[in-house]
Amino acid sequence: MKSKASGSTRQRTRRAILEAMVDVIMETDGIGFSVQAVADRAGVTHRTIYNHFPTREALCDAFSAYVDESLAAGSGAPEPTWSLAALPAIVEGLYRALASRDRHARAYVMLMIGNRRPMTAWRKRSLMAEKLIAGELSARTPLTPRQVTAVIRMFVSTMGWHLLTEQCGLSTDEAAEASAWATRTLLDAAIAKRTIKPTAKPSSSPSQGGANATRRRRN
């Protein structure tokens, strides 16, 4: 019983640390965040954080995994099976899941930008996508699989969602539709045979989020 209680306490402490990171990263834009600031926000000592995460890099990768788990729990859907045909649908589902955990997702993006390196989960998914694309890439495509993957990953990612909604002013639905179209178009141009079926053309009437963004740009 004592061991189970101890494990439960450790999990609560770990969760408190990772939740504190959301606030600290949002306050610092992910640039040079302090481990001590995370400890203070979580109500634990500096030593406690390193007892759970031996290095700063381990802490950042654990935060990335925590955000992934939070998104999966929020959407109620399992990790999608990656395939070229599924990528446009994956990006639409991804963007809506990200919107449901807005602060966590944006904190993840800010951390990745501040660290100037991709998280382990990002690298893993990029390598998976590159392997898929390499097996289908047309000889006529003037780019390497890595180049094609890099461009597509700009859309099928938390980073793409953040840029399109935060910087370009699109609503989540508009960003999802645009990214699915861009992903489908890029794959059709790059692979040896047409794999991606076109989806229905989105409505021409702007969403409320898009209308608000347009008004902001005009002002």
Beta strands, then each sheet from edge to edge (+ up, - down):
end
